[in-house]
Amino acid sequence: MSVESAAQADGAAPQPVPPPGWARGTARRAGRVIAGHKIISAAVAVLVVAAIAVSLATTGPSKPKVYPRAAGFSLPALGAAGQHVSLSQYAGKPVIVNFWASWCGPCQQETPLLASWYKQEHGKVVLLGLDENDSASAALNFAHAKGVTYPLGFDPNVTVAPAYGIDALPQTFFLNAKHQIVDHWPGALTTAILDKGLALMNSAS
């Protein structure tokens, strides 16, 4: 007696009989689904690993910033016969180097600000002014009129400016204690720029 006949004899509703090969087909379909999930999982894993690698590459430890070393110089001191102004005199100390001239228009406003700022710092900051392509008499009159008390180097033949890549005045360089250039300002200074440069030169190693 068939399954269908037996079910009818018992009074139960006949149950459909799966066609031949149904179990094998279902198993194959299940296998394909499982294999598909494995492929997707593997692809996701690869993407996760790649994302982690990119994250580590972009957020890993940053390299310390390398600052260029300032060119050394030794110039006659303006208005002080027999004396010199040199960078090596201030070895181990942060230094501000300001390039200027009496004929420089923006220097007319910048120099009084620098002179006042230097006096307020009570000489705690090393500030060197380098007078470029100028005459001694014009430079001295200019410095006295603006109240300059910081050391001034006299460079009438423009021997130092090219080493700093200068093609216009004024320009100011902020050096740390190793005399590396940590900041540079082309143009007339402001108090805010001075404070920013001072903070950098005192913090950069």
Rosetta silent file (secondary structure, phi, psi, omega in degrees, C-alpha in Angstrom):
SEQUENCE: MSVESAAQADGAAPQPVPPPGWARGTARRAGRVIAGHKIISAAVAVLVVAAIAVSLATTGPSKPKVYPRAAGFSLPALGAAGQHVSLSQYAGKPVIVNFWASWCGPCQQETPLLASWYKQEHGKVVLLGLDENDSASAALNFAHAKGVTYPLGFDPNVTVAPAYGIDALPQTFFLNAKHQIVDHWPGALTTAILDKGLALMNSAS
SCORE:     score description
SCORE:     0.000 S_00000001
   1 L     0.000  138.488 -179.014    0.000    0.000    0.000 S_00000001
   2 L   -79.299  167.670  179.275    1.260    3.424   -0.889 S_00000001
   3 H   -61.222  -41.066 -178.964    1.682    6.233    1.577 S_00000001
   4 H   -64.045  -41.874 -179.389   -1.256    8.065   -0.019 S_00000001
   5 H   -66.080  -39.744 -179.606   -3.508    4.944    0.233 S_00000001
   6 H   -65.422  -39.755 -179.951   -2.519    4.402    3.869 S_00000001
   7 H   -66.248  -38.051  179.402   -3.331    8.013    4.742 S_00000001
   8 H   -68.533  -36.888  179.493   -6.727    7.696    3.049 S_00000001
   9 H   -65.636  -33.951 -179.886   -7.418    4.462    4.888 S_00000001
  10 L   -81.446   -6.138 -178.768   -6.730    6.171    8.229 S_00000001
  11 L    83.862    7.293 -179.620   -9.036    9.042    7.304 S_00000001
  12 L   -90.082  153.945  178.798   -6.171   11.610    7.223 S_00000001
  13 L   -66.926  138.492 -179.051   -5.708   14.146    4.446 S_00000001
  14 L   -65.825  137.965  178.540   -3.185   12.972    1.847 S_00000001
  15 L   -98.386  139.447  179.591    0.221   14.657    2.142 S_00000001
  16 L   -65.282  140.850  179.899    2.134   15.690   -1.009 S_00000001
  17 L   -97.190  124.485  178.945    5.015   13.459   -1.857 S_00000001
  18 L   -57.244  141.000  178.794    8.258   15.297   -2.778 S_00000001
  19 L   -66.827  158.599  179.035    9.302   14.637   -6.342 S_00000001
  20 L   -57.747  138.371  177.976   12.316   12.414   -6.952 S_00000001
  21 L    82.603   -0.390 -178.669   15.634   14.208   -6.415 S_00000001
  22 H   -59.809  -45.514 -178.258   14.012   16.983   -4.322 S_00000001
  23 H   -62.008  -41.185 -179.976   16.251   16.359   -1.307 S_00000001
  24 H   -66.488  -39.906  179.509   19.390   16.452   -3.445 S_00000001
  25 H   -64.708  -41.515  179.346   18.281   19.716   -5.148 S_00000001
  26 H   -63.448  -40.386  179.504   17.499   21.347   -1.812 S_00000001
  27 H   -63.803  -40.620  179.665   20.889   20.339   -0.461 S_00000001
  28 H   -64.879  -41.963  179.106   22.630   21.795   -3.490 S_00000001
  29 H   -63.455  -41.313  178.108   20.719   25.079   -3.120 S_00000001
  30 H   -63.236  -38.934  178.872   21.572   25.229    0.576 S_00000001
  31 H   -63.552  -39.987  178.979   25.201   24.579   -0.248 S_00000001
  32 H   -65.308  -39.718  178.512   25.224   27.432   -2.737 S_00000001
  33 H   -62.780  -45.077  179.673   23.678   29.791   -0.149 S_00000001
  34 H   -62.948  -44.349  179.736   26.252   28.786    2.461 S_00000001
  35 H   -61.885  -39.867  178.051   29.079   29.171   -0.044 S_00000001
  36 H   -61.276  -43.392  177.895   27.722   32.582   -1.004 S_00000001
  37 H   -61.858  -37.351  179.035   27.692   33.665    2.629 S_00000001
  38 H   -64.772  -41.670  179.870   31.292   32.489    2.985 S_00000001
  39 H   -64.186  -44.332  179.211   32.357   34.525   -0.052 S_00000001
  40 H   -62.736  -43.777  179.907   30.593   37.634    1.267 S_00000001
  41 H   -61.802  -41.134  179.159   32.112   37.151    4.730 S_00000001
  42 H   -64.476  -40.535  179.171   35.582   36.779    3.224 S_00000001
  43 H   -64.833  -41.725  177.673   35.099   39.952    1.144 S_00000001
  44 H   -62.396  -41.381  179.131   33.936   41.877    4.212 S_00000001
  45 H   -61.380  -41.821  178.704   36.961   40.644    6.153 S_00000001
  46 H   -62.352  -43.828  179.537   39.285   41.833    3.396 S_00000001
  47 H   -63.475  -40.206  178.946   37.628   45.262    3.378 S_00000001
  48 H   -63.004  -44.974  179.409   37.899   45.531    7.177 S_00000001
  49 H   -62.366  -41.598  179.330   41.606   44.651    7.099 S_00000001
  50 H   -63.950  -40.511  179.641   42.196   47.200    4.323 S_00000001
  51 H   -64.246  -39.976  178.374   40.334   49.882    6.275 S_00000001
  52 H   -64.397  -41.248 -179.562   42.420   49.177    9.375 S_00000001
  53 H   -63.278  -43.684  178.696   45.629   49.389    7.337 S_00000001
  54 H   -63.776  -40.856  179.629   44.602   52.731    5.833 S_00000001
  55 H   -61.997  -42.827  179.342   43.626   54.027    9.276 S_00000001
  56 H   -66.380  -35.863 -178.876   46.976   53.042   10.730 S_00000001
  57 H   -68.846  -34.192 -175.706   48.807   54.630    7.804 S_00000001
  58 H   -91.944  -24.103 -176.727   46.967   57.938    8.162 S_00000001
  59 H  -115.192   10.660  179.375   46.689   58.140   11.936 S_00000001
  60 L   -68.696  179.651 -178.303   49.926   56.506   12.956 S_00000001
  61 L   -57.067  127.189 -179.934   52.662   58.304   14.879 S_00000001
  62 L   -78.917  145.024  179.559   53.533   61.558   13.089 S_00000001
  63 L   -76.824  143.248  178.487   57.145   62.277   12.257 S_00000001
  64 L   -62.384  142.309 -178.204   58.722   65.230   14.042 S_00000001
  65 L   -70.483  136.871  179.875   58.824   68.356   11.902 S_00000001
  66 L  -100.529  122.608 -179.496   62.230   69.166   10.458 S_00000001
  67 L  -102.727  139.975  177.755   63.137   72.862   10.523 S_00000001
  68 L   -70.449  146.035  178.891   65.832   74.377    8.251 S_00000001
  69 E   -82.625  137.568 -179.381   68.869   75.764    9.974 S_00000001
  70 L   -72.571  144.235  177.324   69.375   79.527    9.695 S_00000001
  71 L   -69.418  137.352  177.937   72.447   80.773    7.864 S_00000001
  72 L   -74.918  158.699  177.645   75.108   82.185   10.149 S_00000001
  73 L  -156.784  156.103  173.258   76.308   85.767    9.838 S_00000001
  74 E  -145.681  114.607 -175.636   78.683   88.268   11.389 S_00000001
  75 E  -125.692  153.907  173.356   78.236   91.949   10.515 S_00000001
  76 E   -60.108  138.812  178.634   79.657   95.236   11.779 S_00000001
  77 E   -74.250  130.873 -178.749   77.421   96.684   14.471 S_00000001
  78 L   -66.539  121.381  177.815   75.648   99.804   13.230 S_00000001
  79 L    76.919   11.107  179.126   76.993  102.854   15.064 S_00000001
  80 L  -133.211   90.522 -175.863   79.396  100.862   17.226 S_00000001
  81 L   -58.945  135.251  176.756   82.901  100.905   15.763 S_00000001
  82 L    82.551   -5.476  179.632   84.871   97.713   16.228 S_00000001
  83 L  -105.051  159.158 -178.651   81.856   95.672   17.350 S_00000001
  84 E  -131.855  155.571  173.197   80.002   92.964   15.478 S_00000001
  85 E  -117.382  116.800 -178.143   76.560   91.410   15.474 S_00000001
  86 E  -134.861  153.734  178.795   76.652   87.668   14.814 S_00000001
  87 H   -69.626  -34.754 -177.838   74.273   84.778   15.191 S_00000001
  88 H   -65.263  -19.840  176.888   76.904   82.669   16.935 S_00000001
  89 H   -62.238  -21.476 -173.964   76.967   85.162   19.823 S_00000001
  90 H  -116.918   37.214  178.570   73.590   83.785   20.848 S_00000001
  91 L   -58.808  133.889  178.962   74.271   80.061   20.660 S_00000001
  92 L    82.565    5.133 -179.415   71.689   78.079   22.591 S_00000001
  93 L  -123.997  141.844  172.775   69.185   80.954   22.663 S_00000001
  94 L   -64.106  145.472 -175.181   66.091   81.604   20.534 S_00000001
  95 E  -138.802  140.545  169.950   66.601   84.576   18.216 S_00000001
  96 E  -105.569  126.870  179.335   64.410   86.867   16.104 S_00000001
  97 E  -113.853  117.879 -177.879   66.163   88.161   12.977 S_00000001
  98 E  -114.290  122.427  177.226   64.550   91.195   11.323 S_00000001
  99 E   -95.512  129.888 -175.130   65.731   92.455    7.916 S_00000001
 100 E  -151.198  178.062  173.885   65.041   96.152    7.306 S_00000001
 101 L  -161.787  155.055 -178.300   66.304   99.390    5.728 S_00000001
 102 L   -67.955  -26.400 -178.892   65.713  103.099    6.246 S_00000001
 103 L   -86.285   -3.500 -176.379   64.296  103.435    2.699 S_00000001
 104 L   -79.198  119.283 -178.284   61.779  100.595    3.236 S_00000001
 105 L   -58.152  -55.123  179.993   58.216  101.944    3.359 S_00000001
 106 L   -61.332  -24.029  178.821   56.626   99.229    5.565 S_00000001
 107 H   -66.262  -22.843  179.262   59.599   99.509    7.951 S_00000001
 108 H   -60.807  -35.468  178.519   58.383  103.005    8.858 S_00000001
 109 H   -92.121  -33.755 -175.801   55.471  101.416   10.729 S_00000001
 110 H   -71.136  -44.158 -172.811   57.097   98.135   11.696 S_00000001
 111 H   -61.843  -43.986  176.169   60.268   99.427   13.370 S_00000001
 112 H   -60.710  -37.389  177.367   58.557  101.555   16.063 S_00000001
 113 H   -63.520  -46.039  178.202   56.361   98.567   16.940 S_00000001
 114 H   -60.594  -43.465 -179.032   59.418   96.301   17.185 S_00000001
 115 H   -62.407  -43.327  179.281   61.280   98.861   19.313 S_00000001
 116 H   -66.830  -43.278  179.735   58.335   99.223   21.711 S_00000001
 117 H   -62.670  -40.837 -179.570   57.775   95.459   21.896 S_00000001
 118 H   -64.058  -40.218  178.672   61.453   94.830   22.625 S_00000001
 119 H   -67.077  -36.685  177.942   61.431   97.308   25.494 S_00000001
 120 H   -65.945  -30.897  177.878   58.336   95.689   26.964 S_00000001
 121 L   -79.202   -6.250  177.413   60.123   92.337   26.911 S_00000001
 122 L    55.431   36.967  176.095   62.961   93.981   28.921 S_00000001
 123 L    74.084    8.489 -179.453   65.606   92.385   26.747 S_00000001
 124 L   -72.566  -21.447  179.206   64.478   88.824   27.583 S_00000001
 125 L  -106.633  133.794  176.687   64.093   88.100   23.870 S_00000001
 126 E   -81.040  117.494  178.236   67.060   88.262   21.505 S_00000001
 127 E  -125.366  122.683 -179.988   66.106   90.520   18.599 S_00000001
 128 E  -117.775  127.173  175.361   68.633   91.344   15.885 S_00000001
 129 E  -102.589  127.860  179.811   67.971   93.908   13.166 S_00000001
 130 E  -111.414  113.727 -178.043   69.960   93.572    9.956 S_00000001
 131 E   -85.180  118.524 -173.876   70.110   96.765    7.870 S_00000001
 132 E  -108.823  136.897  170.763   70.342   95.871    4.181 S_00000001
 133 L    51.167   54.797 -172.900   71.556   97.946    1.204 S_00000001
 134 L  -137.849  170.096  171.818   71.619  101.193    3.161 S_00000001
 135 L   -99.659  148.624 -176.366   73.955  104.017    4.165 S_00000001
 136 H   -61.292  -42.897 -176.934   75.208  104.144    7.729 S_00000001
 137 H   -65.589  -44.497  179.265   74.067  107.724    8.338 S_00000001
 138 H   -64.618  -40.627 -179.481   70.527  107.127    7.016 S_00000001
 139 H   -66.188  -42.554  179.678   70.234  103.875    8.977 S_00000001
 140 H   -64.461  -45.090  178.741   71.457  105.480   12.225 S_00000001
 141 H   -60.873  -42.254  179.594   69.079  108.430   11.912 S_00000001
 142 H   -62.049  -49.329 -177.460   66.208  106.076   11.197 S_00000001
 143 H   -61.731  -42.500  179.202   67.016  103.808   14.177 S_00000001
 144 H   -65.303  -41.206 -179.090   67.344  106.743   16.589 S_00000001
 145 H   -65.787  -30.543 -177.509   64.088  108.300   15.378 S_00000001
 146 H   -92.863   -1.562  177.221   62.202  105.022   15.875 S_00000001
 147 L    76.687   29.365 -178.224   63.612  104.361   19.356 S_00000001
 148 L   -73.609  129.902  175.773   65.546  101.186   18.466 S_00000001
 149 L  -123.704   -4.702  178.335   67.629   99.739   21.329 S_00000001
 150 L   -82.841  159.379 -177.079   68.178   96.164   20.070 S_00000001
 151 L   -61.386  139.914  179.491   71.439   95.223   18.284 S_00000001
 152 E  -123.715  128.930  174.854   71.710   96.243   14.630 S_00000001
 153 E   -99.273  140.994 -175.780   73.973   94.680   12.041 S_00000001
 154 E  -104.761  117.379 -175.528   75.059   96.786    9.057 S_00000001
 155 E  -128.720   68.868 -175.295   74.982   94.982    5.699 S_00000001
 156 L   -66.228  -25.267 -178.002   75.361   97.619    2.941 S_00000001
 157 L   -95.831    7.953  176.131   76.545   95.056    0.366 S_00000001
 158 L    53.337   60.927 -179.174   73.645   92.686    1.001 S_00000001
 159 L   -93.089  -22.306 -174.803   75.735   89.669    1.959 S_00000001
 160 L   -98.270  -40.197 -174.836   73.264   88.017    4.360 S_00000001
 161 H   -52.596  -43.390 -179.239   69.835   88.513    2.767 S_00000001
 162 H   -59.654  -32.363 -179.565   70.422   86.096   -0.184 S_00000001
 163 H   -67.186  -19.130  177.764   71.192   83.260    2.243 S_00000001
 164 H  -103.767    7.666  177.972   67.666   83.715    3.637 S_00000001
 165 L    68.153   30.989 -175.247   66.034   83.924    0.222 S_00000001
 166 L   -89.512  131.058  175.305   65.045   87.564    0.713 S_00000001
 167 L  -128.768    5.535  177.791   64.004   89.675   -2.275 S_00000001
 168 L  -157.988  157.806 -179.499   61.962   92.353   -0.469 S_00000001
 169 L  -122.801  152.160   -1.826   61.870   94.138    2.894 S_00000001
 170 L   -85.445  162.471  173.029   60.933   93.857    5.690 S_00000001
 171 E  -146.257  145.604 -175.794   61.147   90.163    6.548 S_00000001
 172 E  -132.719  137.752  179.834   61.450   88.461    9.908 S_00000001
 173 E  -120.727  135.836  178.501   62.661   84.993   10.904 S_00000001
 174 E  -107.410  120.293 -176.441   61.986   83.258   14.209 S_00000001
 175 E  -112.097  140.147  174.889   64.719   80.841   15.296 S_00000001
 176 L   -81.899 -172.569 -175.602   64.579   78.302   18.103 S_00000001
 177 L   -65.307  -20.292  176.524   67.463   77.605   20.500 S_00000001
 178 L   -90.789    5.232 -177.519   69.141   75.435   17.834 S_00000001
 179 L    59.555   41.445  170.363   68.876   78.359   15.399 S_00000001
 180 E   -98.299  143.338 -178.575   66.427   76.510   13.194 S_00000001
 181 E   -79.326  110.497 -178.845   63.820   78.612   11.385 S_00000001
 182 E  -100.652  -15.175  176.778   60.464   77.758   12.990 S_00000001
 183 E  -159.526  153.384 -177.620   58.517   80.673   11.510 S_00000001
 184 E  -145.855  133.018  178.695   58.951   83.352    8.848 S_00000001
 185 E  -126.348  114.150  175.533   56.956   86.480    8.168 S_00000001
 186 E   -89.831  117.910 -178.273   57.371   88.441    4.911 S_00000001
 187 L   119.083 -179.107 -177.550   56.066   91.969    5.413 S_00000001
 188 L   -67.846  137.733 -179.083   55.356   94.300    8.297 S_00000001
 189 L   -79.732  159.096  168.356   54.927   92.635   11.679 S_00000001
 190 L  -126.817  168.060  178.888   52.039   92.933   14.100 S_00000001
 191 H   -62.728  -37.888  179.779   51.959   92.168   17.815 S_00000001
 192 H   -63.029  -41.000  179.011   49.919   89.019   17.121 S_00000001
 193 H   -67.025  -39.765  177.143   52.532   87.735   14.659 S_00000001
 194 H   -61.217  -45.365 -179.263   55.299   88.469   17.140 S_00000001
 195 H   -64.402  -40.542  178.205   53.505   86.577   19.902 S_00000001
 196 H   -63.306  -47.956  179.575   52.862   83.607   17.591 S_00000001
 197 H   -62.181  -39.420  179.950   56.499   83.500   16.456 S_00000001
 198 H   -64.029  -41.491  178.750   57.750   83.832   20.025 S_00000001
 199 H   -63.899  -40.810  179.340   55.610   80.897   21.150 S_00000001
 200 H   -66.221  -44.079 -176.134   56.906   78.736   18.286 S_00000001
 201 H   -70.360  -22.912  179.200   60.570   79.549   18.824 S_00000001
 202 H   -89.039  -18.967 -177.127   60.315   78.780   22.519 S_00000001
 203 H  -103.166  -29.520 -177.315   58.447   75.486   22.070 S_00000001
 204 L   -73.688  135.164  179.442   60.026   73.967   18.943 S_00000001
 205 L  -101.355    0.000    0.000   62.985   71.720   19.591 S_00000001
